[in-house]
Every structure is written in C-alpha cells, then in structure tokens.
Amino acid sequence: MLDEKTGYQVSITGMSHGTHEGNGYMAWLSTAINDFDIASPLDFLMITPDSPIRICIQALGCANTAAVIQIYEDTGVLAQFNVAGGTAYIPRNKNRNSAKTSVVTLTHTPVVTAATGDALIQERHAGKSGAHLAYEIILRANTAYLFRFLSMDDDNEGSLNLDWVEFAERVPSGFAGVIPPNI
C-alpha cells in the first residue's frame, strides 16, 4: 500500500488490515470502582463457528490492583470445561463504516461449572497497568472459549477487552498445505 501524500510504501499488520476490510471486531466488559472482587470475575464465552472462517484474537485485562487473565478452551470433557449460558453480547465492528457482523456467538457472565487447568491454554498476571496476551491466538473452529479476568483483591476496578479479526482459510493453487490468512 502506498501513502497518498508521500508515495512511500506503508505496511500495516494483519490485525489492522482486517479492521480496514471490516473484519475486525471488539468486545469489552468493565466494572465500577471497587466492584471487581475475587468472587466476581469478568467472563466472556465465545463460540467459534463450524466453518472455514478463523478467529485471530488478542485479549487485554486492566485492573487497579493485581489480577490474572485466563483463556480456557473446551476440551470435550465436562469435568474440565463446562461453561454455558450468559447474556448475549453483540460485538462492535472496529471499522465504523462497515455493516459486517461477527460470525462468533458471544455472551458475557456465563455460568461456569468447570474450568480447570486441563482446559487452560493461556494465563497472564496483571499488575496495576494490565495484562495483555502479547501474541495473537487463532482459535479452533466449532469450539467454545472462556475468556476470564480474575481479581486477586476485593474492591478492585477492572476491564476485559477482546480484539479480533475474522478471515477465511484458503489455499491458493501451488500452495498445497500452506494456509495464508485472507486479511
């Protein structure tokens, strides 16, 4: 891509390109001051579609005191991952000029009966500034994920933010076995 004013080549990341194409989405939960407690985590349940559309996601949790952000993946074993329900959440398209909607099913405040270490795929501790999963994760198709932000103290304040792009897997001719993102 070339900058229109300077004529210089400009590079943007895959996440940014996805946003420019209208395939970037965001979701967030926040608490009031002193309302983020040990027994009251911020939770999102995301279910990816059974399709060639892939989800490339980053998560960010911010709190005033110590907290931890966790991602759990459904293992198919109820004793390890049993999360259901919640309140429907409609993700926002990050390209405010796009009418595209996300392909994921997203709820907040689901009922978490089990989310054990066997289902935990990522955990990051946060200090006062936040915990950012510094790399992108491409989620499996037709799979449920719990994004959880836990306060380590009562009377905390926190927010959980999800940022993702959606792209179609495709294999161009001559690239058998290589799946480049369409972003």
C-alpha positions in Angstrom: 0.0 0.0 0.0 1.3 3.5 -0.8 0.8 6.6 1.2 -1.2 9.0 -1.0 0.7 12.1 0.1 4.3 10.9 0.2 4.2 8.0 -2.2 6.1 5.8 0.3 5.2 2.2 0.9 3.2 1.7 4.1 3.0 -1.7 5.9 0.1 -2.5 8.3 -0.3 -5.5 10.5 -2.8 -8.3 9.7 -5.0 -7.2 12.6 -5.1 -3.6 11.2 -5.7 -4.9 7.6 -8.6 -6.9 8.9 -10.1 -3.8 10.6 -9.7 -1.8 7.3 -11.6 -4.6 5.5 -14.4 -4.5 8.0 -13.5 -7.9 9.5 -12.2 -6.6 12.9 -14.3 -6.7 16.0 -14.2 -5.7 19.7 -16.0 -6.5 22.9 -15.4 -5.3 26.4 -16.7 -5.6 30.0 -15.9 -3.1 32.7 -16.7 -2.8 36.4 -17.4 0.2 38.6 -14.8 1.5 41.1 -14.5 -1.1 44.0 -16.8 -3.5 42.2 -14.2 -6.1 40.8 -13.9 -8.7 43.5 -12.2 -12.1 43.9 -15.6 -13.9 43.7 -16.8 -11.8 40.7 -14.7 -12.4 37.6 -15.3 -10.7 34.3 -16.2 -13.5 31.8 -16.8 -13.9 28.1 -17.9 -17.1 26.5 -17.1 -17.2 22.7 -18.2 -20.0 20.4 -16.5 -20.1 17.0 -18.5 -21.3 14.0 -18.1 -24.6 12.3 -16.9 -23.0 9.1 -13.6 -22.1 7.3 -13.8 -18.6 9.0 -11.0 -18.4 11.5 -10.8 -16.0 14.5 -7.4 -14.4 15.3 -7.8 -12.8 18.8 -5.9 -10.8 21.4 -7.2 -10.2 25.0 -6.4 -7.4 27.4 -7.3 -7.2 31.1 -6.7 -4.0 33.1 -7.1 -3.5 36.8 -6.1 -1.2 39.6 -4.6 -4.0 41.7 -3.3 -7.5 41.0 -5.4 -9.6 38.6 -5.0 -12.5 36.2 -6.4 -13.1 32.6 -7.1 -16.6 31.5 -8.2 -18.4 28.3 -9.9 -21.8 28.6 -10.6 -24.0 25.5 -13.4 -26.6 25.5 -11.7 -30.0 25.8 -14.9 -32.0 25.3 -14.7 -33.3 28.9 -17.4 -31.7 31.2 -15.3 -32.1 34.3 -12.6 -29.9 32.7 -14.7 -27.4 30.8 -18.4 -26.8 31.5 -19.5 -23.3 30.6 -22.9 -22.3 29.2 -25.4 -19.5 29.0 -24.9 -15.9 29.8 -26.2 -12.7 28.3 -25.9 -12.2 24.6 -23.3 -9.7 23.5 -23.2 -8.1 20.1 -19.5 -7.4 19.1 -18.8 -4.0 17.6 -17.2 -3.8 14.2 -13.9 -1.7 14.5 -14.5 -0.2 11.0 -17.4 2.0 11.9 -18.2 2.4 8.2 -18.8 -1.4 7.8 -22.1 -3.1 8.2 -20.5 -6.6 8.6 -21.3 -8.6 11.7 -19.2 -11.1 13.6 -19.6 -14.8 13.0 -18.9 -15.8 16.6 -21.5 -16.3 19.3 -20.6 -14.2 22.3 -22.1 -14.0 25.8 -21.0 -12.3 29.0 -21.4 -13.6 32.5 -21.9 -17.2 31.6 -22.5 -20.0 34.2 -19.1 -21.6 34.8 -19.5 -25.0 36.3 -15.9 -26.2 35.5 -12.8 -24.5 34.0 -9.8 -26.5 35.1 -6.1 -26.4 34.4 -6.6 -29.1 31.8 -8.6 -26.7 29.7 -6.4 -23.6 30.4 -4.4 -22.6 27.3 -3.1 -19.2 28.4 -2.7 -17.2 31.7 -1.1 -13.9 32.3 -0.8 -12.0 35.6 -1.5 -8.2 35.7 -0.2 -5.5 37.9 -1.7 -2.1 38.1 -1.5 -1.4 34.4 -2.9 -4.6 32.9 -2.2 -8.0 31.4 -2.1 -8.2 27.6 -1.8 -11.5 25.8 1.0 -10.2 23.7 0.6 -12.6 20.8 -2.3 -13.5 18.6 -4.1 -16.8 19.0 -6.0 -18.4 16.1 -9.0 -20.2 17.7 -10.2 -23.6 16.6 -13.4 -23.8 14.6 -16.6 -25.0 16.3 -15.1 -24.6 19.8 -16.1 -22.8 23.0 -13.7 -20.5 24.8 -13.9 -18.9 28.2 -12.0 -15.5 28.5 -11.8 -14.8 32.2 -10.3 -11.9 34.1 -10.0 -12.6 37.9 -9.2 -10.0 40.5 -6.7 -11.1 43.2 -8.1 -8.5 45.6 -11.6 -7.3 46.6 -12.6 -3.7 45.9 -10.7 -3.6 42.7 -11.7 -2.0 39.4 -11.2 -3.8 36.0 -12.0 -4.3 32.4 -11.7 -7.2 30.0 -11.2 -6.3 26.3 -11.3 -8.7 23.3 -9.9 -7.7 19.9 -10.1 -10.0 16.9 -10.2 -10.3 13.1 -12.1 -12.9 11.1 -10.6 -14.4 8.0 -11.3 -17.3 5.6 -8.9 -20.1 5.3 -8.0 -20.6 1.6 -5.3 -22.4 -0.2 -4.1 -20.8 -3.5 -3.1 -23.1 -6.3 0.6 -24.1 -5.9 0.5 -23.7 -2.1 -0.8 -27.1 -1.1 -0.5 -27.4 2.7 0.1 -23.7 3.3 -2.9 -21.7 4.6 -2.3 -17.9 4.4 -4.7 -15.6 6.1 -7.1 -13.6 4.0 -6.5 -10.4 5.9 
